[in-house]
Amino acid sequence: MANKTRSSAPRPLVGLAAGVAAGLAASAVMALFQAKTAKAFDAEGDPADSATAKAANAAKLLATGEPMRRIDRPAGGQVVHYVFGAALGGAYGLAAEYRPGIATGFGSAYGLLTSAVFDEAAVPALGFGDAPTETPLGVHLYGVSSHLVYGLALEGVRALLGGRRA
């Protein structure tokens, strides 16, 4: 009985650490998926013009008053991609300690939620991408698929690292 009580108590630091690590791994899986499928979704573009590169440029501009050199924007975009993926993973891992149901669909629901909130709402609202009505269907499908892959990889790694099970 003591074991059951101990395993049911939330472990916020474990959840946060497992989530951050899983978020980094899931970001790598997502990047690989995107690299291998962009052409199939007709979603290829200049890495210096990606939403993450635009976010990196905006961050540098805000911090220093200087824009990022165009040649540095793809690398800045990758930094934003991984930092954001780790932060979302940490939030997911922490939340899963208190509400294991967040892992519904083995992380797929969370992945789809991130697609809706960020790709479809925040990115256009911040001026880092086109409005959803101006975005080609293939690009929408690419984004949804990419975030679905992120969510599945996130939950897989988090579960492997000892995250609370739904």
N, C-alpha and C positions, 0 to 999 in steps of 0.2 A: 504494500500500500504506500509506503514511503516513496518508492520508486515512481509510482504513478503521480503523486503529488509533485515530486521534483520535476518530472518531465512535463507537467502541464503548466508550470510557472513560466511566465515570459522571461526570456533572456535577451534583454535589449542590446547588450554589447555583442553577443554572439550573432544576433540577427543583423545588426548594423554591419559588422565585419564581414559576415558571409554575403550580405547583400552588395557591399562595395566590391568585394572580390568577384562575385558573380556578375555584377554590372560591367566590370572591366572585361571579363571573359566574353560576356554576351555582346558587348560593343565590338569586340574583335570578330566574333562570329557574324554579326550583322554587317560589318565592313567587308568581310570576305563574300558574304551572300550578295551584297550590292555590287562588288567588283565583278562577280561572275554572272550577274543577271541584268545589269543596267541596259545592255544592248537589246536583250530580249524584250524588255519593257519599254524600249525606246525612251530611256531616261538618262542617256549619256549627256554629259555637259562639262563645262570647264570647271575643274575643282576650285579655281579661284573665285567662282561665282556661286558656289554652293551656299546653302543656308548657314551651315556651320562656319564657313569661311567668312561670310558676311557678319556673323555674330562675333567671330574673333576680331575682325576689323573694327567693329563697333566698340568692343571692349577696350582695344588698344587706343582708339580715338578718345574714349571716355577717360581712360587712365592717364594718357600722356598728352592729349590734344593733337597727336599726330596719327595719320592713317597708317595702316600696315602696308608695306610694300607688296605689290601684286604678286611677286615671286614667292613671298612668305605666306600668303593667304591659304594655300592648300595645307601646309603644315599647321598653321593656326587653326584651321578647320578640324584637323584631326585631333588636336588638343581639346578643342571644344567638344567634339564627338565623344572622346573617352572620359573627360571630366563629367560631362552631362550624363553619360551612361552609368558611370560609377555613382553619381549622386542619386539618380533614379533607382539604381540597384540598392543603394543603402536605404533609401526610403521604403522600398519594397520589402527588403529583409527585415527592417525594424517593424513595419506594419504587420508582416506575417507572424511575428512573435505574439502579437496581441489579437490579430484577426486572421487565423490561418486560411479562412475562406478567400483571402485575396489571391491565393494561388489557384483559383478556379480555372479549370481547363489547362492545368499544368503551366500556368503563366501566360496563356494565350489571351485571356481577358485583359490582363495588365498591358500586354504588348499592344493590343488593339486600342486600349484607352490612351496610351502614349501617342499613338498615331493620330487619333482624333484631336487630342488636346494640343499637341505640338505641331504636327505637319499641317493639319487642317485649320487650326485656329491661331496659335501663337506665332508661327512663322510668318503667315501673311499679315497679321496684326502689327508685327514689329517691322514689317517692310523687308524681311529677309527672303521672301518668295512671293509668287503670284497668289492671287485670291483663288480659292477652290474652284470657282466657276470659270476661271481662266486657265486652269491647269488641265492638261490632257489626261484622259482616262488612264492611259498606260503609266503615267507618273503617279497618279493616285494609287493604282494597284501596286506599283513598285514600293511606295511608302508604306502601305498597309502590310504588304508581304514582308518587308524589311523589319517592321516593328513586331510583327507576329513572330518572326525568327528570333528577334531580340528577347521577347517575352518567354518563349520556349527555352532558349538557351539560359536565360536568367534563372528560371525556376530549376532547370536541370542542375546547374552548377550550385545554386543555393542549397538544394536538397542534398547534393553530394557533400557539401561542406557542413552538414549537420543542421540545416535550417528546419524549423518546425514544420511538420507535415499537416496538410489540410485534413 
